[in-house]
């Protein structure tokens, strides 16, 4: 099967110079080939978006909202179909894919309210017979570069807001699981979005670099690893673009001695191994505050033993494979290095029972204890089903560990002490905080984003900050029908 670009509202009919394999991660077999865009192909998509911008920016707010509401209905009606596409190419189990799509739907619903969200301000008679008002206008052509781990949700963090604000979009999804982006673009076309407003190009660094360099692309939204996020931010801003680049994570879950340890163990397993750990908000480090370490590790170990790992399309499977064989092998290498560096391997996922084809990209849930902050399993973003337990003596030690980490995406604290929780949310240097909530992904009417090396740029994703990112402010000062303007005055204008 061939997967190709969508440019100007239609499937691309050209011949690709390069292509890539798209795998079914549960079998290890190549399921499709995806065309990789050349710089010229990206130029074609940007040209289509630029040509569509004049008409789309002039569309009324009512028309934009109507398209968004129609898309919302189509998306909701066909979300099971999209979940199956996600599972087939990413590997996450169907229930997890359905959860991703439900959260994407919330972001779409937020964008349906754009007419209320891009209102400017108005001051009558700011100076004598002079009115001042602000308006929010679209930027133009914007680029969205999305990751493999949420092939439906992350594009829909950005695309609906960008389009509803009057921009046109070139979307470059991950080449590992590209079909969800095409499906979304087809639904937008069915909802009445004019041709060229949303274009999809597939590919690798060649396509990314052209988007970052193209003079007609005014802004770029990106989600991916920290090294690439830094590169995207520096390259994009160096070419005069507005950029929001969301990077990697090393999310800590602090467990205080007064916490409900059964609740904490359930949360650690759920947040650590859901989607095989391939989430930027996955819990990858549990910080156990003395003296709960032994009991907590025992509870986590017992729960891991019962996890049903296998093909996400099979009944009862809770965790699927990793996205590619190369990525699986990289994650396995961290299991080896963790042992070599002296961490205690409590559960070795390499021996976990698998309900699936032996050729799939499998690694079962893995648990390390007594991990040090100088070990690779702690310092690196593994992005797989490897959970590390780090032990500390006090609450203050736990806060120091989290704040000293270069990442600042998400964190959580488990406690029954309201004072400790309130202190934690105030002191912790992380962008998203959960209190007895292991994965604190904000609802769509707030915004998603980390601190430190987890975000490059000033704007978080979706929600109010998403609207801010995809618009720019213009202030108008006006005076009408005042023949007694006072004549020539070379002084600086004063408000009187």
C-alpha atoms as one frame of an Amber mdcrd trajectory, in Angstrom:
protein
   0.000   0.000   0.000   1.185   3.507  -0.836   0.708   6.453   1.525   1.241
   9.827  -0.081   0.850  13.557   0.503  -2.367  15.586   0.338  -1.749  18.949
  -1.321  -4.399  21.444  -2.354  -7.172  19.181  -1.134  -6.179  16.178  -3.245
  -3.876  13.158  -3.023  -0.490  13.927  -4.552   0.042  12.373  -7.993   3.779
  12.813  -8.350   6.546  10.240  -8.117   8.556  10.183  -4.903  12.336  10.073
  -5.134  12.490   8.391  -1.704  10.071   6.321   0.377  10.013   4.741   3.827
   8.615   1.586   5.382   5.563   1.716   7.629   5.381  -1.306   9.932   2.684
  -3.172  11.762   4.530  -3.183  15.115   2.622  -6.205  16.410   3.873  -8.439
  13.595   7.075  -6.717  12.529   5.892  -6.781   8.913   5.970  -3.872   6.463
   2.355  -2.796   5.979   2.842   0.166   3.617   5.331   2.497   2.019   5.128
   6.239   2.566   6.365   8.842   0.108   9.069  11.158   1.449   8.663  14.765
   0.364  11.516  16.557  -1.380  12.089  20.260  -0.852  10.180  20.888  -4.078
   7.220  18.885  -2.773   7.151  20.972   0.388   7.302  24.098  -1.768   4.230
  22.842  -3.636   2.338  22.361  -0.366   3.349  25.773   0.951   2.295  27.386
  -2.333  -1.109  25.710  -2.069  -1.478  26.937   1.505  -0.409  30.460   0.571
  -2.875  30.592  -2.316  -5.687  29.454  -0.013  -4.818  31.930   2.741  -6.306
  35.026   1.124  -9.723  33.445   0.845  -9.638  31.651   4.187  -8.541  34.658
   6.228 -11.481  36.507   4.688 -13.949  33.800   5.683 -16.319  34.912   8.391
 -15.949  33.621  11.917 -19.327  31.963  11.446 -18.059  30.090   8.396 -14.890
  28.953  10.160 -16.867  27.775  13.169 -19.337  25.970  10.919 -16.524  23.976
   9.314 -15.093  23.171  12.731 -18.446  21.961  14.064 -18.958  19.809  10.962
 -15.472  18.335  11.387 -16.233  17.637  15.037 -19.316  15.615  14.095 -17.509
  13.624  11.412 -14.543  13.002  13.685 -16.765  11.803  16.517 -18.743   9.494
  14.219 -15.608   7.850  12.828 -13.334   7.789  15.856 -13.381   3.978  16.082
 -12.069   3.831  12.525  -9.278   6.251  13.379  -8.406   4.288  16.542  -7.906
   1.185  14.414  -5.558   3.124  12.111  -3.532   4.335  15.099  -3.238   0.841
  16.578  -2.229  -0.693  13.263   0.693   1.706  12.741   1.710   2.765  16.255
   0.977  -0.427  18.178  -0.861   0.990  21.205  -3.874  -1.078  22.233  -7.288
  -0.090  20.872  -8.583   1.215  24.187  -5.545   3.481  24.518  -5.940   4.700
  20.929  -9.589   5.466  21.685  -8.506   7.497  24.699  -6.059   9.481  22.567
  -8.798  10.277  20.082 -11.250  11.314  22.789  -8.715  13.832  24.107  -8.158
  15.036  20.537 -11.905  15.574  20.264 -11.759  17.898  23.275  -9.186  20.054
  21.477 -11.442  20.214  18.418 -14.368  21.248  20.589 -12.296  24.049  22.077
 -11.551  25.335  18.572 -15.280  25.352  17.792 -15.530  28.302  20.180 -12.974
  30.423  18.306 -15.402  33.319  17.608 -15.509  33.950  21.343 -11.765  33.468
  21.774 -10.332  35.884  19.239 -12.280  38.939  20.238 -10.141  42.024  20.611
 -10.599  44.975  22.976 -12.223  48.376  22.441 -11.781  51.679  24.267 -14.152
  54.444  23.274 -12.896  58.016  23.607  -9.423  56.998  24.763  -8.504  60.514
  23.783 -11.014  63.192  22.869 -13.145  61.720  20.055 -10.467  59.066  19.461
 -11.206  55.353  19.792  -8.576  52.643  20.256  -9.157  48.968  19.638  -7.188
  45.771  19.145  -7.855  42.969  16.692  -6.364  39.482  16.412  -5.377  38.431
  12.912  -4.001  35.177  11.481  -0.312  34.767  10.697  -0.532  33.127   7.274
   0.915  29.711   6.404   1.931  27.727   9.498   3.773  24.434   9.808   2.920
  21.617  12.209   5.503  18.858  12.783   4.058  16.083  14.919   5.529  12.971
  16.592   4.807   9.257  16.258   3.512   8.636  19.764   0.191  10.476  19.340
  -0.463  10.479  15.581  -4.043  11.765  15.971  -4.063  13.826  19.159  -0.963
  15.977  18.731  -1.827  17.225  15.214  -5.239  18.151  16.584  -3.659  20.163
  19.392  -2.525  22.594  16.702  -4.408  22.233  13.419  -7.945  23.161  14.600
  -6.763  26.288  16.435  -4.583  27.350  13.521  -7.365  26.884  10.983 -10.114
  28.398  13.122  -7.940  31.491  13.657  -7.757  31.932   9.872  -4.367  30.402
   9.066  -3.563  27.746   6.496  -1.489  24.694   7.448   1.228  22.378   6.193
   1.244  19.308   8.452   4.255  16.976   8.522   3.387  13.896  10.633   5.827
  11.225  11.727   6.865   8.923   8.926   6.466   5.986  11.323   2.649   6.215
  11.493   1.485   8.644   8.801  -2.039   7.458   7.961  -3.863   9.221  10.797
  -2.868  12.632   9.395  -4.308  11.783   5.967  -7.507  10.535   7.580  -7.863
  13.805   9.508  -7.258  15.860   6.355  -9.906  13.878   4.481 -12.433  14.529
   7.254 -11.677  18.254   7.147 -12.293  18.254   3.387 -15.581  16.437   3.912
 -16.498  19.040   6.540 -16.220  21.774   3.905 -12.694  23.109   4.487 -11.567
  24.793   1.244  -8.808  23.147  -0.768  -5.333  24.170   0.296  -6.209  25.244
   3.823  -4.833  21.961   5.220  -2.026  20.156   3.396  -0.151  17.038   4.500
   3.413  16.224   3.475   5.212  13.095   4.627   8.899  12.558   5.074  11.951
  13.076   7.213  14.537  15.772   7.912  14.444  17.023   4.321  10.791  18.007
   4.696  11.324  19.410   8.193  14.254  21.577   7.118  12.344  23.000   4.168
   9.407  23.939   6.393  11.807  25.644   8.811  13.574  27.556   6.043  10.666
  28.503   3.775  10.074  32.248   3.816   6.307  31.852   3.373   5.916  29.722
   6.526   5.288  32.181   9.337   5.191  29.869  12.370   6.003  26.286  13.331
   4.560  24.042  16.039   6.649  20.983  16.926   6.546  18.071  19.380   9.423
  15.615  19.710  12.674  14.914  21.524  14.623  17.709  23.194  17.627  17.703
  20.798  15.314  18.010  17.799  13.084  20.549  19.566  16.134  22.723  20.204
  17.176  22.368  16.556  13.671  23.235  15.323  13.495  26.271  17.593  16.932
  27.613  16.687  16.531  26.978  12.965  12.981  28.288  12.784  13.615  31.445
  14.778  16.839  31.954  12.853  14.666  32.119   9.750  12.356  34.688  11.310
   9.534  32.379  12.373   7.451  32.166  15.500   8.188  28.712  16.998   6.799
  26.571  19.789   8.883  23.424  20.141   7.847  20.937  22.818  10.709  18.643
  23.779  11.386  15.551  25.845  10.681  14.597  29.413  11.770  12.665  32.453
   8.613  12.735  34.522   8.897  12.027  38.252   6.213  10.735  40.581   6.973
  11.569  44.214   5.430   9.234  46.789   5.354  10.531  50.365   5.188   8.201
  53.392   1.537   9.089  54.106   0.344   8.196  50.597  -2.086   5.405  49.781
   0.500   2.965  48.434  -2.029   0.858  46.530  -3.217   3.965  44.715   0.395
   5.008  44.068   1.372   1.564  42.765  -1.625   1.443  40.430  -0.752   4.915
  39.165   2.930   4.100  38.641   2.122   1.015  36.575  -0.609   2.743  34.577
   1.421   5.869  33.842   4.711   4.059  33.369   3.634   1.313  30.997   0.587
   2.659  29.179   1.331   2.882  25.448   4.537   0.913  26.206   5.941   4.035
  27.861   5.917   5.927  24.555   4.327   9.058  25.988   5.947  12.402  26.714
   3.866  12.442  29.911   4.727   8.894  30.974   5.998   8.436  34.509   9.520
   7.093  34.109  10.842   7.772  37.632   9.178   7.023  40.963  10.801   8.971
  43.805  10.042   6.982  46.967  10.474   8.952  50.194  11.665   6.843  53.136
  10.475   4.511  54.509   7.980   3.396  51.813  10.435   2.184  49.157  10.414
  -1.562  49.841   6.654  -1.831  50.160   5.976   0.341  47.129   8.415  -1.573
  44.910   6.810  -4.833  45.990   3.359  -3.597  45.059   4.542  -2.354  41.658
   6.320  -5.669  40.994   3.193  -7.672  41.812   1.055  -5.583  39.462   3.516
  -5.886  36.585   3.264  -9.663  36.704  -0.419  -9.508  35.785  -0.117  -7.130
  32.822  -1.408  -8.581  29.552   1.074  -7.602  26.827   0.281  -8.311  23.213
  -1.302  -7.297  19.929  -3.471  -4.268  20.669  -6.256  -5.631  18.482  -6.660
  -8.721  20.661  -9.162  -8.857  23.472  -7.764  -8.044  26.900  -4.343  -6.740
  25.858  -3.266  -3.816  28.031   0.114  -2.939  26.523   1.268  -3.298  22.945
   4.642  -3.369  21.155   7.058  -0.530  20.578   6.729   1.395  17.345   9.743
  -0.003  15.449  12.349  -2.687  15.839  15.106  -0.085  15.956  13.422   1.735
  18.819  12.768  -1.524  20.675  16.442  -2.447  20.427  17.462   0.981  21.750
  15.170   0.616  24.763  16.498  -2.908  25.434  20.016  -1.478  25.481  19.004
   0.628  28.515  18.023  -2.534  30.363  21.541  -3.848  29.790  23.192  -0.572
  30.788  21.062  -0.224  33.919  22.342  -3.558  35.172  25.925  -2.651  34.261
  25.657   0.644  36.155  24.497  -1.080  39.334  20.724  -0.584  39.444  18.656
  -3.494  40.772  16.661  -5.154  37.991  13.472  -6.129  39.822  11.445  -7.091
  36.725  13.085  -7.920  33.385  10.596  -7.179  30.614  12.573  -9.217  28.125
  11.030 -12.339  29.622   7.421 -11.158  29.896   4.773 -13.393  28.240   3.569
 -11.978  24.905   0.148 -12.490  23.334   1.157 -11.791  19.752   3.286 -12.630
  16.762   6.862 -13.407  17.728   8.091 -11.033  15.027   6.537  -8.004  16.754
   8.582  -5.300  18.408   8.071  -6.518  21.962   9.501  -5.546  25.302   7.548
  -6.210  28.466   7.321  -3.857  31.454  10.676  -3.457  33.179  11.342  -2.219
  36.721  14.604  -0.953  38.219  15.138  -0.128  41.897  17.928   1.757  43.676
  18.582   3.903  40.619  21.087   6.752  40.935  20.800  10.142  39.301  24.074
   9.544  37.456  22.841   6.410  35.677  21.777   6.426  32.028  18.403   4.900
  32.856  17.758   8.057  34.883  19.442  10.787  32.843  18.137   9.756  29.396
  14.617   9.877  28.023  14.200   6.170  27.250  10.664   6.422  25.819   9.818
   2.819  26.536   8.386   0.528  29.242  11.224   1.040  31.725  10.325   2.384
  35.170  13.022   3.458  37.626  12.630   3.809  41.392  14.882   6.318  43.091
  14.937   6.491  46.883  15.342   9.630  48.999  15.174  10.412  52.709  12.940
  13.495  52.827  10.397  15.594  50.967  13.067  18.264  50.427  15.368  15.685
  48.836  12.568  14.681  46.466  11.938  18.269  45.381  15.663  18.777  44.831
  15.836  15.702  42.577  12.944  16.906  40.421  14.139  20.495  40.201  17.723
  19.507  39.401  16.586  17.455  36.401  17.002  19.328  33.101  13.524  18.320
  31.970  10.384  19.957  33.309   7.419  18.524  31.446   5.159  16.800  33.992
   5.367  15.602  37.571   3.078  14.205  40.252   2.950  13.879  44.005   1.062
  11.195  45.891   0.106  12.167  49.419  -2.832  12.615  51.777  -1.303  15.799
  53.205  -2.912  18.859  51.634  -0.214  21.160  52.984   2.536  19.088  51.395
   0.672  18.968  48.089   0.151  22.726  48.048   3.816  23.320  48.897   4.864
  20.908  46.143   2.808  22.587  43.434   4.324  25.922  44.433   7.960  24.839
  44.716   8.311  22.405  41.854   9.897  23.703  38.625   7.762  21.780  36.179
   5.089  22.969  33.767   2.324  20.453  34.589   1.720  19.089  38.084  -0.561
  16.310  39.300  -1.720  15.827  42.882  -2.647  12.148  43.173  -3.006  12.308
  39.375  -0.103  10.561  37.597  -0.571  12.000  34.088  -1.631  15.651  34.521
  -2.388  16.434  30.865  -4.518  19.594  31.024  -8.044  19.693  29.663  -8.387
  21.472  26.335  -9.384  24.847  27.758  -6.050  25.085  29.573  -2.712  24.735
  27.764  -0.103  21.971  27.579   3.582  22.694  28.019   6.660  22.071  30.096
   9.525  24.118  31.488  13.304  23.996  31.108  14.473  21.640  28.341  10.934
  20.409  27.724   9.844  23.571  25.890  11.542  26.004  23.538   9.517  29.129
  22.892   7.079  31.223  24.865   3.736  29.571  24.065   2.322  26.297  25.326
   0.164  24.098  23.099  -3.587  24.329  22.495  -6.054  26.139  24.744  -5.757
  29.913  25.248  -2.018  29.963  24.531  -2.661  28.123  21.282  -4.988  30.906
  20.159  -2.328  33.437  21.136   0.333  31.576  19.162  -1.673  31.441  15.926
  -2.711  35.106  15.919  -0.957  38.451  16.096  -2.319  41.638  17.589  -2.993
  44.806  15.663  -3.980  48.015  17.470  -6.038  50.603  15.599  -6.412  54.228
  16.703  -9.248  56.010  14.877 -10.941  59.392  14.729 -14.002  60.090  12.578
 -15.856  63.172  11.371 -13.915  65.751  13.370 -13.149  68.762  11.140 -11.602
  70.718  14.027  -8.456  68.614  14.173  -6.363  71.497  15.430  -4.011  71.923
  12.490  -0.354  70.962  12.241   1.377  69.874  15.447   4.865  68.335  15.349
   4.773  67.328  19.031   4.415  63.742  20.175   0.703  62.737  20.354  -0.821
  63.141  23.819  -4.074  61.781  25.165  -6.282  64.651  26.293
